[in-house]
Amino acid sequence: MATVAEQWVLVEMVQALYEAPAYHLILEGILILWIIRLVFSKTYKLQERSDLTAKEKEELIEEWQPEPLVPPVSKNHPALNYNIVSGPPTHNIVVNGKECVNFASFNFLGLLANPRVKAAAFSSLKKYGVGTCGPRGFYGTFDVHLDLEERLAKFMKTEEAIIYSYGFSTIASAIPAYSKRGDIIFVDSAACFAIQKGLQASRSDIKLFKHNDVADLERLLKEQENEDQKNPRKARVTRRFIVVEGLYMNTGTICPLPELVKLKYKYKARIFLEESLSFGVLGEHGRGVTEHYGISIDDIDLISANMENALASVGGFCCGRSFVVDHQRLSGQGYCFSASLPPLLAAAAIEALNIMEENPDIFAVLKKKCQNIHKSLQGVSGLKVVGESLSPALHLQLEESRGSREKDVKLLQAIVDQCMEKGIALTQARYLDKEEKCLPPPSIRVVVTVEQTEEELQRAASTIREAAQAVLL
């Protein structure tokens, strides 16, 4: 009986062998051959390496070259060749010992050397000393800080404001305070470097849309909406942000805020508005792009700006609803871990706000001068004007590249140098080439202030025109 059973099992095995797929038989055959090879193959003992002699060790040490800590940089790199400024960078500036009309500093309202601003700073210096030597949470909060936050909130017509001691760190700290890993940020491709650093720190999912292209932004929002419908559980805990600038530092163009607000409500996103260039410039009272378009400040979830341009101080601020702003006091890295703003700079910013409120006509004056220089620079041989006519900082780019970024930079620098020799101080826009998300083309930046006279504006335009003709033609 046992023999019959054994024969039946053997028959079943043979039948299974015939019915098995070819690839299965091949794989099993390879495995069997590999096992046989491992069983019968000889094992070899690795020969131990003899110790090196002292002489051989010395030779190896002499031959070894460490990898450089940083890549080599040419001594002619613009960042390593400074223009030395002697005295305040006001209307007239002394650069490398030569006095020039200043078309390079962001002193839009001419408040940097204002007697009232300097007096307020000097009075605060005598009362508080120079610095604070501590963050806001560790004996770094002074009464003048609270006064400035209250004044900024009142000026911007928001519930609350928070100040930072460094302008760059303001938006770079604000973004990661709210947006975390797994959240989605829709950001303009021309966003400034401070925004880019904030995006990087947030570790969120970043979606770039074409510069000021509302249709491209809506396309991305619609795609995300379709993705959310596939996974509604994840969508419920994913926050969506739209991050833009009022006036773009890299292009001098204004954002289409009314259309962005419509998309915000349509696709349930939050808007962060960076107004470092538009605060103290746009709007009847200098409140920025929201006042310029007549949009309610409540439609914007967070506004940030630095105080280093129009207010001629240092630091930055964010403003909005109280529960939104207060979160930064717990999570804003630049606020929590940096020494607070020196009181003398806070006092200077308060006095600058006073002057802005007392002289609302100053913004119309600045706007007119921006329009004049924008018009005067049209048609310069080999150069094109980039930026809105109402922007106090516009760019001059080459109409046609000369084949490489390095060549373009050298040509533009030659124009800047010739203008400097004739008493007009300009500068090229500087970028970290290898770290910019979307590297802008090389450009000369022209900055307009209320202190420049009509004669000086025309002189600057004609000087740029002559220098461009001499260098490019």
Salt bridges, closest charged atoms under 4 A:
GLU28 OE2 - HIS24 ND1 3.48
GLU149 OE2 - ARG136 NH1 2.98
GLU149 OE2 - ARG329 NH1 3.43
GLU160 OE2 - ARG329 NH2 3.10
ASP183 OD2 - ARG239 NH2 2.92
ASP188 OD1 - HIS211 ND1 2.86
ASP205 OD2 - LYS207 NZ 3.87
ASP216 OD1 - ARG219 NH2 2.79
GLU218 OE2 - LYS266 NZ 2.76
GLU223 OE2 - ARG219 NH1 3.02
GLU225 OE1 - LYS222 NZ 3.20
GLU227 OE2 - LYS230 NZ 3.62
ASP228 OD2 - ARG240 NH2 2.85
GLU291 OE2 - HIS285 ND1 2.85
GLU291 OE2 - ARG287 NH1 3.14
ASP301 OD2 - LYS264 NZ 3.19
ASP326 OD1 - ARG329 NE 3.35
GLU351 OE2 - ARG116 NH2 2.67
GLU357 OE1 - ARG151 NH2 2.70
GLU358 OE1 - ARG116 NH1 2.81
GLU406 OE2 - LYS410 NZ 3.72
ASP433 OD2 - ARG405 NE 3.77
GLU435 OE1 - LYS197 NZ 3.56
GLU456 OE1 - HIS91 NE2 2.61
GLU466 OE1 - LYS422 NZ 3.34
